[in-house]
């Protein structure tokens, strides 16, 4: 870079490029208002739950041996069978053997596949920036993760558990057999994939997958399983007869054994019609099978292939009911949540349980005793998560087969509105102080969002519920959940939920023009904006503003929020002059009607949008600079220095200083902002820090420090390529600047 042109020519050249870079710069450095950040790693466990293997696996020796040989080569194996057939247990045996041989093993539950695979990506060394880019919708997460999986040099096993619907493994749509989703055949020589599913259709899994149907246990193997679990409960022949009556389904055998353990244990309150041994249990099962069950919304257990499991479950519930009717009611209530782990200390509230007609009067924390009873019967499992707050560390989960049976029971169908009312109330209480837009509360939202989505769907998308308050509460919980999904960068699930609720609003008694649904439509406009479709967002928000203005008034806080997002959609299309009067009018309305205080965070966001609209208009840099200084004065006084919104405003200030050719001041500002940005993610690069570093390179050029700028930008570009990817807007911005430098300074 020797023999470069004069500083004056460089200054003129840099200044001429600023206006062109400004638009791209803003689009690649979205502020927290754009909510493009993704949750950090470590929030979903992918360790195999080997603690479930408390007894040896009966009758699966040949299958396990076959699979152990099969996974030693690059392969995909599907363990297929009905619910409770023992697929997961066989997979756990494989995982245990693989770990003992030094393999890396990751266990991915299909109902939390996105978060779990994000954790897998982190563990195999995918850079955080690339993970953030992919999981925010700007790249394809399966492509990224499999690129790194296929490059691993040590043996590994990836398990997808309970993928009953193969399509869940292809988030982009299309059949999983295409091999373009999460399920693919490993290319490298060290990897293998194992899937458990109820779907045994070989065509669904592709020719590159080997399907192993998990058969029922033969009578003798089932008998040994029962006698291993329950000692002295009858002869081998009695055990064999019961195993055959239960159709060799391991889950049914296990549940029957847990029932008998409790019936014969020291805390037993008496046998149920003599069902204290294998023969008595079989007789009770036979009596139940001859009794009519009635119709249910989801079909009978027999129609679902779960009749034996339902019979076993009903017998267990009968004995639990004699000990604690509240425990059965609690189990039903828990079954209405998602399959995800439930943080019971944080969620279960005695006052709310007592307000529900589903429960008799409970003493303080009686629910802990009830959970213990359910655990004794093996109907729930307990786990401790790594959480700083102990209220959120203890979680309980239910086997999905049991949960599915309970959710389709006549009792829940009859009292559905009460179960929905209780679960919505419990979630509202747990989330009432949690702001979906504040990163400090995101862990709580991450733990409860699956249950929130499930409760909202149960309330609004099933048979109509004649309770306007419950409907309104469910819609509001859904709206807040959508806000968290947007804030955490999970735009696809946010869009799926909000679009479904908007489309089906008539079925739960609301109209698209009602206040509650307008709130959902506003969030949909935000989704479009954050997805980068500013034009579609503009059209959607424009209509929302019309309807909110008619219903609530032009200066209602909700209307003003839509007006700001509408102005943002215009701003993101570089229509600066058009956006300015809209933003001015929003601020005027807020001041006149005292909607928010002058230093409210939302007001600061609107003021910054206005400053940006002015900054990029000819000859108005000084005006914008004064506005930015005023905004930063408020932010520095009220917010921490590493607040992403503050850093975004400081980026705008650096741009303004560049436009005014105040290069020394610009360098001081960008270096100070970078120091603060480095505190925001505990040392990991953030989008704000990458953009600020790009700005520093431009400032160095403006100062005539070309060699330093060249070295700085080359280092930055290398990091951006690894952390963000080649197609990221910030990476392309730096790449374009380096190319222009090569052309301008060929030496």
N, C-alpha and C positions, 0 to 999 in steps of 0.2 A: 504493500500500500504506500510505497514511497512516491514522491513526486506528485502529490495530489494537488488539485486546484485550490485556489485561495479559500479562506474561511468565508469570505463574503459570498462567493459563488455557491459554496455548500449551504450556507444559510438560506439563500434564495431558493435553492433546489429543495431543501428540506421543507421550507415553508410552503412551497407549491404542492408538496405531496400531502400536507396535513389534512386539507379538506377532503381529499380522496380517501385517506386512511380513517378519517373520523367515523364515517358510517360503519365501515367494517369493524373498527375498534369497538364501537358501542355494541354491535351485534355479538361480538365474541366475548365481551366482558360483562354479561348481564349481571345486574345487581341482585341482591337477595330478593328483591321484588319479583324477579323473574324465576326465582326458586328452581334453579337448575341443579342444585347440589343433591347428592345421593347419600343415603345413610352410610356410616362408616362400617368397616369390617368387624367381625367378631360378635355380631348380634344374633347369629343363628348357628347352632351347633351342628356340625357334620360328622361328629364322632359316632361310630356304630354303638347302639345301646346294648352292649354285651351283657349288662346286668340282668337282662331278661333270661339269659341262658342259665337259670339256676338249677336245672336238671338236664340230664343227657337227652339228646333227641332220639326218640324211638322210631324204628321202622324206616329211617331215611338214609341208612348207611350207604346203600348202593347209589342213590341219587347224589349224595354228597361226594362220594368218591368220583363219580362221573364228572361232576362239576369241577372238582379240584383239578382234574386232569385238563378239563376244557379251558379253564381260565389261565392256564400257563402259556397260552398263545394269544395273540391279538384277537379278541372275539367279543361277541355280544350274546348273552344268554338271558332268556326270558323264563322265569318261573311262573307258570300260569295255573290258576286253580280258583275255586270258589272262595268266598269270604271265610276265613278261619281254617283254611286247609293246611296251614303250616308253612306257607310260602316264606313269610318273613323269618320264621325260625330257621329254616334251611339257609336262607341268605345270611343270617347272623352266624351260623356255623361256618359258612364259607369265609365271612369277614374275620372271624376269630382265627381260623387257620392261616389266612393271608397275613394278618398282623403278626402272628407268631413266626412267620417266615420272613419278616422284615419288610413287608409290602406297605405302601401308603394306602390307606382305605378311607374313603369318604362315603358317608351315608346321607342320602338326600331323600327327604319325605316329599312325595309328589304334591301335597297340598301347600308346601312352602318352597316350591322349586326355585323361584326367582331369587329369593334371599339366600337359599342354601347354595345355589350355584355361584352366586356372587362371593360367598365365603370360600368356596372351592377355588374360584379364580384367584382370590387373594392369597390362598395358601400355596398355590403352585407358582406364584411369582409374577402374576400379571400386574403391571404398574397401576397404582391407584388412579392416575389420571385416565388411563384407558378404560378402567372399570367404570369410573364415573361417566365417561362419554358413552359407553355402551348401554349402561343401565338407565341413562336418561333419554334413550331413544335415538341417539345420534350415530350409533353403530349397532352391529348385530351381536348380542351377548354370546350366543352359541358359537359363532365363527371365532370370536376372540378367544373364548375359553378353550375350544378344541385345538386351536393353533398351538397353545402352550401345552396342553395335555399330550399332544402327539410328539412334542419335543422333549418330554421327560426321559431321563436316562436310567431311572430306577423303576422296579415293578410297582404297579398301582392297580387298585380295584375301585371302580365307581359303582355304587349301588343306588338305584332308583326304587324306592319302596312304595308300594300301594299306588302304582300308576295304572289304576283300573280303567281309566280312559286314556288310550294311547296318545290322543291328540294333545294332552297336557304337556307332552314332551316336545311339541313343535309349536312354540309361541307365535311363530309367523304365519301359522295356518298351513293347510295342506296335510297330507298323510304323513305320519311319522316314518313310514317306509321310504320316504324320499331321502332320509338321512341328512336333512338340512337343519334339524332342530337340535335339541339337547342330546338325543340318542343317535349315536353314530358308531360305526365300526372303527376302532382305533387303527391309525396308520402306522404308528411306531410299533416297535417289537415288544414293548414292556407293559402295555395296558390291556385291561379287560373291563367289560361292563356287565352288570347283573341287574335285571329288572324283575320286580314282582308285580303281578297284575292278575286280574280276573279274566282278562281277555286272552283266550288261547288261540285266536285266529292267526295262523301263520302268515297270511297275506298282510295283515295289519302291521306286522313287525318287520316285514321285508325279508328278502332272501338271505341277507347278510346276518340275520339273527337266528339263533337256534332256540326253538321253543321247547321247554321241558314241562309237560303237564304234571302237576303235583297230585298224585292220586290219593284217595282216602287211605287211612291206615288199615292194614289188614287186622282181622279180629284179634290175633295173638299179640301183635305189636301194640294195638290199642289197649288190650288188657294189661300188658306190662306197664304201659304209660300210666294207667289208672292206679295200679298197685304201687308204683313208684311214688305217686303223689299222696295216696291215702293207704295207710297200713291197716291191716286187720279189718277191712270193710267187707269181706266176703271172699269166696273162693275164686280161683283163677277162672273157672267156668262162668261164675256170676259176672266177673269183670269183663269177660269176653262177650257175654250176652249184652251187657250194657254198651260196650264199645260198638257192637254191631247195630244196636238200636239207635245209637247216636250217629250212625252212618260213617264211622271212622273219621269224623271231623275233629282235628286236634283241638280247636278252640272250644268245641262243645265238650270234649272230654276234660279239658282243663277246667272249664267252668263248673262242670259237674263235680269234679274233684274238690274244687274250692268250696262248693256248697257243702259237701259231705264233711270236709275238714271243720267247717264252722258248726255244722249240726252236731258233730261228735266232740267238739272242743269244750274246754272248761267253762266258757262263757255262754254255751248254748242254753237257750230257754226252753228246750224241749223239742222233740222231733216233730216233723210235719207228716202226719199220717204214716209214721213208721219209716220215713225216708232217711234212715241213718246208715244204710249200707247200699251196696250196689243193686241188690235185688229190689229193695224198697224204692230207690231212686228210679229204677226202670219202670216200676209199677206206676209211680206218680207221673212219669213222662207219658206212659200209655194212657192214663186217665185224662191228662191235659190234651193229648192229641185227638181224643174223641169229642172234645167240647168245642162248640162253635166260637170262633174268635170275632166274628163281625167284620164289616168292611172298614178299611182304612184308606187314607188319601194316597198312600204309596203302595197299595197292594198288600196281600197277605205275606207272611213270612215264607209260606210255601212257594208263592209266585216269585219271590225273590231268591229262592234257593237257600233260605235261612231258617227253615222250620225247626230243625234240630237245635240250632243256636237259640232261637226264640224260646223254645221249650225250656232249655237249660237256664236261660236268663230269667224267665218267669218264676221258675222254682227258687232261684237265688233271691229274687225280689220278695217272694212270699216269706222266706225266712227272715230277710232283713226287715220287712214290714213288722214282724212280731217284735223285733228289737227296737226299731225306731222308724215309725211311719215317716218322720221328717226326712230321714236319710233317703227313702225312695223318692220323695218329692224333690229333694235336692238333686238326685241323680237325673231325674227327668228334666229339671231346670238346666243342669249342666249340658244335657244332650242337645239342648236348643242353641248352644253356642257353636262356634266353629270347631273343627277337629284340632285346631292349634292348641298348644298348652295354655291352660288358664291360670293366671296368677291369682290364686284364691284369696290370699291375705288382702290384696289390694281391691279385689272385685266384690267379694261377698260382704254384705253389710247387714248386720242383725236387724237394724231398724227397718230397712226396706223389706227384708224377708218377712218380718212380722206384719208389715202392712199388706202383704199379699194373702188372699184367701187360700192360696195353695198350701200354706204352712200353718200348723197350730202354733201357739205361743212358744217362742224360743227364748232360752236364756242367753246371756252374753256369750258369744263365740261358741254356741252349741254346734254350729256348723262344722267346727273342727272335729268334734266327736263324731259327727255324722260322716265326715270324710274318712275318718279312721275306720268306721264300720264298712264303708264301701271298699276301702283298701283291703280289709280283711278278706273280703269275698273276691278280690282280684278284679273288681269292676272298674277301678280307677288305678292309675299309676302315678307315682310321685317322683319329682325330679327337682334338683336344685340348680338354678342358673347362676351365672356369674353376673351379679347385679350389685351395685353399691348400696342400694336401698333394699333391706331385707324383705320389705313388703312385696317386692317384685321378684324376689329370687325363688320363692317356693311356687311351683306350678303343679297342676294336676291335669292328667289327660285320660281319655277314655278310649277303649278300643273302638275303631270305627264300625265294626260289625254290631257291637252292643249299642252304640250310639244310633246307628241307622234303625235298628229295631225299635228303640224307645221313641225316636222322633216320629215313627209311623204308628205309634200305639193309639188306641181309641181314647185313652185318657188325655193325651196331649192334643189330639184332634178336637176333643170336646171342649177343653179349656185353653185352646190355643191363644186367645186374646189375653188371658191372665199370664201365661208364660211369656208372651211377647212384651206385655206391660212390665213384668218384673225384670226381664233382661235389659230392656231399654233403660229402665230406671237405674239398675246397677251400673250400667256403662256410663250413663250421664253423671252419676255420682263420682265414679272413678276418674272421669275426664273433665270434670267441671272447672278445675283450675289449670288445665293443660291447654296452652295455646298451640294450635296446629301449625302456626307460622314461625314459632320460636324453636330453634335447634335444641335448646336445653330440655324441651319436653318431648323430643322425638323418640326417645327410647320407650317412654310410656305409650305413645301412639303406635309404635312398632309392635309392642306386645298385645295391644288391645284392638288394633285396626281389623284383624281377621274376624274377631268376634263382633265388632261393630258392624261390619259389612253383612255378616250373617244375620244379626238381629234386625237390621234394616230390611233385608230381603224377606225374612220370615214375616215381618209385620206388614210390609207394603205390597209384596208380590205374590202372596198366597191368596186364599179366599178373603173377600173383603171383610174388614173389621169395622163394626159400627161404633167407633169411638174417635171423634174428631181430634181430641187432645192427644191421644196416643199416636194417631197418624201424623199430627203436626210435630210431635216430639221425635218420631222416627225420621221424618224428613230432615229436621234440623240436625239430628245426629249424623244422618247421611251426608248432609252438606259439609259439616265440620270434618268428617272423615275424608271427603273428597279434597278439602283444603289441605289436609296433611299429605295425602297422596301426591298432590301437586307440589307442595313444598319440598317433599323428599325426592322429587324427580320421578315418581312412579306414575307417569302420565297415562299409560295404557289402562291399568286397572281403574284409575280415576275416571277416564272416559267411558269405560265399560259400565261402571256403576251409574254415573250421572245420566248417560244417555238412556239406560234402561228405565230409570226412575222417571225421567221426563216423558218417555214414550208411553209408559204404563200409568201415568198419573191419574187418568180417568178411572182406572179400576179401583183406586183407593180414595175416590171421591174428591179429587182436586182437578183444577183446570190449568192449562199451560199459562194462563194469565194470572193465576193466584200468586200471592206474595211468596209462599213457600217454594213454588216451582220456579218463579222468577229468580229466586236465590240460586237454585240449581243451574238455571240457564246462564246466570252470570258466571258461575264457576266453569261452565262449559266454554264460555268465551275466553276465560283465562287459560284453559287448557289449550285452545287453539293458538293463543298468543305465545304461550311458552313452547309450543311445538314448532314455532317458526312460521305459522300460517297466519300472518298479520292481516291479510286481506279477508280471510274467512272470519277471523275474530272481529274485525271491523263490522262486517255485516251482521253477525250474531249480536254483538253488544249494542249496535244501533237500535235494533228492534227491542232489546231488553230495556234500553233507556226510554223509548217511547212508552212502553207499557208500565214501567215503574213510575214514570212521571205522571201518567194518568191515574195510577192507583195510589201513589204515595206522595206525589209532588216532586217538582224538579229539584228541590233543595233538601230532600230527605237524605240522610246519610247513606242509605243503600243505593239511591239513585246517583248520588255523587260518586260512590265507589265505581259504579258502572260507567259513569261519564269519564272518570280518570282512565279506566282500562281502555275505553274507546279512544281517548286521546293518545294513549300509549300505542295502540295499534296503528294509528296514523303516524306517530313519531317514528316507529320502527320501520316505516316505509319511506323515511327520509322526507316526509312532507312537513318540513319544519314550520313554515309560515301558516299552514293550515292548523297545525296542532296548537300553536301559541295562544290564539284567542280562546280556545276551548279550555286550556289549562288556567288561563287568567280568570275565566268565568267561574271555574270550580273553586279557586281560592277566594274569589269575591263572595261567593255564596256561603262558603264555610265561615268566613269572617263575619258576614252580616247576620247569619243565623246562629252563630256560635255553635256550629256543629261539633267542631273539635277545637282544642286549644291551639294557639299559634305554634307551640312546640311539640305537638302530638306527632308521633312517628309517621302516621299516614299523611299529615300535612307536609312534613319534610320530604316525603317521597314525591308528592305532587309538585312542590317547589323545585325539586331537583329536575323533574321532567320538564318544567317550564324553563329552567336555566339551560338545559340541553337544547331545547327548541330555539332559544335565542342565540346560543353560542355559535351555531352553525349557519347563522344568517350574516350576510355581509355587514361589516362595520359595526357589529354589536358585541364584540368580544369584551369590551370594558364593562358594559352593562351586565353581561353574563358573569363576569369575574366578580363583580360586587355581590351578586346574588349567591354565588358559590361560597364566597367568604362568609356571608351571613348564615348560610345553611350549616357550614362546618363549625361555626362558632357555637351554634345550638347543639349540634351533634357531639362535639368534643365535651360539652358541658353535661350532657345527659346520657351519652352512650359510651361503651368501652371503645378504645382506639382501634381494636381489631374487628369491630362490627363491619360486616361485609357491605352494608349500605353506605357507611362512612367511607370505606375504601373506594367504592364506586364514585362517590362525589369527588374524592381526591383525584381519581383518574381524570374526571372532567376538569378539575382545576389545573392539572399538569398540561392537559391539552390547551387550555386557555393561555397558560404561560408560554407555551410553544408558539401559539399563534401571535403572541405579542413579542416574540423573540427575546423573552426574559429567561435566557437559558440557564444562568446560574441559579436563579430562584427555582426554575423547573427541576434542576438536578437535586437541589436540597429537598424539595417537596417529594419527588419520586423516591428518593432514598429513604426519607423518613417514613413514607407510606409503606415501603417494602419492609422496613423493620417491624412495623406494626402487623403487616399481613402475615409475616412468618410466625406470629404467635397464634393465629386463628385456627390452625389445623395441627398443632403440636409437631411442627417441623415438616409435615407433608406439604408439598406444593399445592396451592389453591389456584382456582381460575383467576382470582384477583391478582395474585402475585405474578403469574405468567404475563398478564397484560401490563402490569406496572413495569416489569422487566423489559418488555418490548418498548414501552415508552422511554425507559432509561436509555436504550440504544439510540432512539431518535434524538433524545436530548444531547447525548454525547456527539452525535453527528453535528447538531446545531452548534456545539461548542468548538467544532473543528478538531475533535479528538478522534480522527477517523480510524486509526489503528486500534484504539481501545474499543471503539464502537463495533468494529468488525469482529474482534475476538469475543466481545460480550454477546453479540447477536448469534455468532456461530455456536457458542456454548449453549445459549438459550434454545436455539433451534434443535440441537441434538436432544436436549431434555424434553422439549415439546413433542418431538417425534416419538419418544419412548412413552411419555406419560399421557399424552393426549391423542396421539395418532396423526398420521400424515394429512388427513382430511379435516381436522379440526380447524375452525376459523382462525384461532390465534396462531396455530402452526403455519397456516397458509399466509397469514399476515407477515410473519417473520420471514418466511421463505421468499415472498415477493419483495420485501425490503432488501434482503441479501442479493437477490438477482439484480435489482436496480442498482445496487452499489457496484456489482461486478461490471455492469454496463457503463456506469458513470465513471468508475475508476478502474479501467482495465488493467492497470499495472498491479 
